[in-house]
């Protein structure tokens, strides 16, 4: 059964560094998403992507964040200058219409 | 702003007992989702409820949706330890590809 994959599973970085989180969505899906979950808290929407452009973003998704679908299969989230409060689990999801399927997540730790 | 509220947030129950988790939401959406999350793991889709009065069952879990009351319930029948996890409900805005807004989650612990 096809599934969303994410790499790396865990990323440790120093404050101020750039990180790129990678996702491979399910191949025939059209909508792509990034969510984050701070430890012990609920899942929060960051951004959605459709037809090669951002379709919606939350107030969390400020100028330090960007997304790309560089090659038709990968979907990346870049954080330009990480802050301590960016430490969280980042989930990629993909879907067609309606249900979203989540990847296993990348745990980002900013020190 | 769309709000989704779950209760209880923490639930400790004994094996064999029944209980219900409630999810209230503030929008008029007719689409509601239930997910399960084990510690340190991803979100596993349990149910997608797409219309008023929808009821779905899988094993010991049954979910229902009342769009008029903006309420969904997740009923647990004869709980077993394997059901211990955090359960999230989520709502979207019924347009294709719209974001999910999640509740805070209900952390369920089933004790032997």
Interface residues (C-beta under 8 A of the other chain):
Chain A: X30 X31 X33 X35 X41 X42 X43 X44 X45 X48 X50 X55 X56 X58 X91 X95 X97 X98 X99 X100 X101 X102 X103 X104 X105
Chain B: X31 X33 X35 X41 X42 X43 X44 X45 X48 X50 X88 X90 X92 X96 X97 X98 X99 X100 X101 X102 X103 X104 X105
